Amino acid sequence: MNTDTTILKGVIRPFTASLRRELVEELSKITASPADQARYEELAEKNTEGKLTEAEREELESLVDAHSLISALKTEAIASLASR
């Protein structure tokens, strides 16, 4: 786990612990939209091939950051549900 993810989870944990169970359950179900997922896969493939433009590289980095946030929210929501 990278440092950014560790810090993010440290910030999210107290937040999710204070939420109503119903809201935490909804957080645990968050996913990327099909369009965002498809775009991520397209950019990831171009990245593997070494064919990304600078704008596409920035877009891919933003999608990766968003995925990290979603993953951290889901992980902490699930942990919060398990401890209730």
PyRosetta script that sets phi, psi and omega in degrees:
from pyrosetta import init, pose_from_sequence

init()
pose = pose_from_sequence("MNTDTTILKGVIRPFTASLRRELVEELSKITASPADQARYEELAEKNTEGKLTEAEREELESLVDAHSLISALKTEAIASLASR")
pose.set_psi(1, 131.8)
pose.set_omega(1, -178.4)
pose.set_phi(2, -81.2)
pose.set_psi(2, 167.4)
pose.set_omega(2, -175.7)
pose.set_phi(3, -61.4)
pose.set_psi(3, -41.5)
pose.set_omega(3, 179.7)
pose.set_phi(4, -59.7)
pose.set_psi(4, -43.3)
pose.set_omega(4, 180.0)
pose.set_phi(5, -65.9)
pose.set_psi(5, -40.6)
pose.set_omega(5, 178.4)
pose.set_phi(6, -62.3)
pose.set_psi(6, -44.7)
pose.set_omega(6, 178.5)
pose.set_phi(7, -64.3)
pose.set_psi(7, -45.1)
pose.set_omega(7, -179.8)
pose.set_phi(8, -59.4)
pose.set_psi(8, -44.9)
pose.set_omega(8, 179.0)
pose.set_phi(9, -64.3)
pose.set_psi(9, -35.1)
pose.set_omega(9, 177.4)
pose.set_phi(10, -64.9)
pose.set_psi(10, -31.2)
pose.set_omega(10, 177.9)
pose.set_phi(11, -78.8)
pose.set_psi(11, -40.0)
pose.set_omega(11, -175.7)
pose.set_phi(12, -73.9)
pose.set_psi(12, -36.4)
pose.set_omega(12, -174.6)
pose.set_phi(13, -52.5)
pose.set_psi(13, -52.4)
pose.set_omega(13, 179.5)
pose.set_phi(14, -64.2)
pose.set_psi(14, -32.7)
pose.set_omega(14, 178.9)
pose.set_phi(15, -63.5)
pose.set_psi(15, -50.1)
pose.set_omega(15, -177.8)
pose.set_phi(16, -67.9)
pose.set_psi(16, -31.2)
pose.set_omega(16, -179.6)
pose.set_phi(17, -65.3)
pose.set_psi(17, -25.2)
pose.set_omega(17, -176.9)
pose.set_phi(18, -93.2)
pose.set_psi(18, -1.9)
pose.set_omega(18, -176.5)
pose.set_phi(19, -88.3)
pose.set_psi(19, 154.9)
pose.set_omega(19, 174.6)
pose.set_phi(20, -62.4)
pose.set_psi(20, 148.7)
pose.set_omega(20, -178.0)
pose.set_phi(21, -54.8)
pose.set_psi(21, -41.7)
pose.set_omega(21, -178.2)
pose.set_phi(22, -61.4)
pose.set_psi(22, -40.5)
pose.set_omega(22, 179.5)
pose.set_phi(23, -69.1)
pose.set_psi(23, -40.2)
pose.set_omega(23, 178.2)
pose.set_phi(24, -63.7)
pose.set_psi(24, -38.8)
pose.set_omega(24, 177.2)
pose.set_phi(25, -61.4)
pose.set_psi(25, -41.4)
pose.set_omega(25, 178.0)
pose.set_phi(26, -66.2)
pose.set_psi(26, -40.5)
pose.set_omega(26, 176.9)
pose.set_phi(27, -59.6)
pose.set_psi(27, -36.2)
pose.set_omega(27, -177.4)
pose.set_phi(28, -68.8)
pose.set_psi(28, -12.5)
pose.set_omega(28, -178.2)
pose.set_phi(29, -102.7)
pose.set_psi(29, 0.0)
pose.set_omega(29, -177.0)
pose.set_phi(30, -61.6)
pose.set_psi(30, 136.5)
pose.set_omega(30, 174.2)
pose.set_phi(31, -140.2)
pose.set_psi(31, 163.6)
pose.set_omega(31, 174.2)
pose.set_phi(32, -71.0)
pose.set_psi(32, 151.4)
pose.set_omega(32, 177.0)
pose.set_phi(33, -67.7)
pose.set_psi(33, 154.6)
pose.set_omega(33, 176.7)
pose.set_phi(34, -56.4)
pose.set_psi(34, -37.1)
pose.set_omega(34, 179.2)
pose.set_phi(35, -65.7)
pose.set_psi(35, -42.9)
pose.set_omega(35, 178.5)
pose.set_phi(36, -65.5)
pose.set_psi(36, -40.1)
pose.set_omega(36, 179.5)
pose.set_phi(37, -64.0)
pose.set_psi(37, -43.3)
pose.set_omega(37, 179.0)
pose.set_phi(38, -63.7)
pose.set_psi(38, -41.8)
pose.set_omega(38, 179.2)
pose.set_phi(39, -64.8)
pose.set_psi(39, -41.5)
pose.set_omega(39, 177.2)
pose.set_phi(40, -58.0)
pose.set_psi(40, -48.0)
pose.set_omega(40, -178.3)
pose.set_phi(41, -62.1)
pose.set_psi(41, -40.3)
pose.set_omega(41, 178.0)
pose.set_phi(42, -62.1)
pose.set_psi(42, -47.2)
pose.set_omega(42, -179.2)
pose.set_phi(43, -69.1)
pose.set_psi(43, -38.0)
pose.set_omega(43, 178.5)
pose.set_phi(44, -61.7)
pose.set_psi(44, -40.4)
pose.set_omega(44, 178.5)
pose.set_phi(45, -65.4)
pose.set_psi(45, -44.4)
pose.set_omega(45, 177.6)
pose.set_phi(46, -62.7)
pose.set_psi(46, -35.8)
pose.set_omega(46, 178.1)
pose.set_phi(47, -64.4)
pose.set_psi(47, -43.9)
pose.set_omega(47, 178.5)
pose.set_phi(48, -59.9)
pose.set_psi(48, -36.1)
pose.set_omega(48, 179.6)
pose.set_phi(49, -81.9)
pose.set_psi(49, -5.6)
pose.set_omega(49, -179.2)
pose.set_phi(50, 72.9)
pose.set_psi(50, 29.3)
pose.set_omega(50, -174.0)
pose.set_phi(51, -116.0)
pose.set_psi(51, 19.3)
pose.set_omega(51, 179.8)
pose.set_phi(52, -79.5)
pose.set_psi(52, 139.6)
pose.set_omega(52, 169.7)
pose.set_phi(53, -80.1)
pose.set_psi(53, 169.7)
pose.set_omega(53, 178.3)
pose.set_phi(54, -62.0)
pose.set_psi(54, -41.7)
pose.set_omega(54, 179.0)
pose.set_phi(55, -62.7)
pose.set_psi(55, -40.4)
pose.set_omega(55, 178.6)
pose.set_phi(56, -67.8)
pose.set_psi(56, -36.9)
pose.set_omega(56, 177.7)
pose.set_phi(57, -62.1)
pose.set_psi(57, -43.2)
pose.set_omega(57, 178.0)
pose.set_phi(58, -64.4)
pose.set_psi(58, -40.6)
pose.set_omega(58, 177.7)
pose.set_phi(59, -63.0)
pose.set_psi(59, -44.1)
pose.set_omega(59, 178.7)
pose.set_phi(60, -61.6)
pose.set_psi(60, -43.0)
pose.set_omega(60, 178.3)
pose.set_phi(61, -61.0)
pose.set_psi(61, -39.5)
pose.set_omega(61, 177.9)
pose.set_phi(62, -65.2)
pose.set_psi(62, -41.3)
pose.set_omega(62, 177.8)
pose.set_phi(63, -64.9)
pose.set_psi(63, -39.9)
pose.set_omega(63, 177.5)
pose.set_phi(64, -64.1)
pose.set_psi(64, -42.7)
pose.set_omega(64, 177.6)
pose.set_phi(65, -61.3)
pose.set_psi(65, -43.6)
pose.set_omega(65, 179.0)
pose.set_phi(66, -62.8)
pose.set_psi(66, -41.5)
pose.set_omega(66, 178.2)
pose.set_phi(67, -62.9)
pose.set_psi(67, -40.0)
pose.set_omega(67, 178.0)
pose.set_phi(68, -62.3)
pose.set_psi(68, -41.6)
pose.set_omega(68, 178.1)
pose.set_phi(69, -64.2)
pose.set_psi(69, -47.1)
pose.set_omega(69, 178.3)
pose.set_phi(70, -59.4)
pose.set_psi(70, -45.0)
pose.set_omega(70, -180.0)
pose.set_phi(71, -61.7)
pose.set_psi(71, -43.2)
pose.set_omega(71, 179.3)
pose.set_phi(72, -64.7)
pose.set_psi(72, -43.1)
pose.set_omega(72, 177.8)
pose.set_phi(73, -60.7)
pose.set_psi(73, -47.2)
pose.set_omega(73, -179.3)
pose.set_phi(74, -63.1)
pose.set_psi(74, -45.0)
pose.set_omega(74, -179.2)
pose.set_phi(75, -59.8)
pose.set_psi(75, -46.9)
pose.set_omega(75, -178.9)
pose.set_phi(76, -71.0)
pose.set_psi(76, -34.3)
pose.set_omega(76, 176.3)
pose.set_phi(77, -63.8)
pose.set_psi(77, -45.0)
pose.set_omega(77, 179.9)
pose.set_phi(78, -64.3)
pose.set_psi(78, -42.9)
pose.set_omega(78, 178.1)
pose.set_phi(79, -62.6)
pose.set_psi(79, -39.6)
pose.set_omega(79, 179.1)
pose.set_phi(80, -64.6)
pose.set_psi(80, -41.1)
pose.set_omega(80, 177.6)
pose.set_phi(81, -64.1)
pose.set_psi(81, -39.7)
pose.set_omega(81, -178.8)
pose.set_phi(82, -66.7)
pose.set_psi(82, -28.8)
pose.set_omega(82, -176.5)
pose.set_phi(83, -91.7)
pose.set_psi(83, -1.2)
pose.set_omega(83, -178.9)
pose.set_phi(84, -86.8)
pose.dump_pdb("model.pdb")
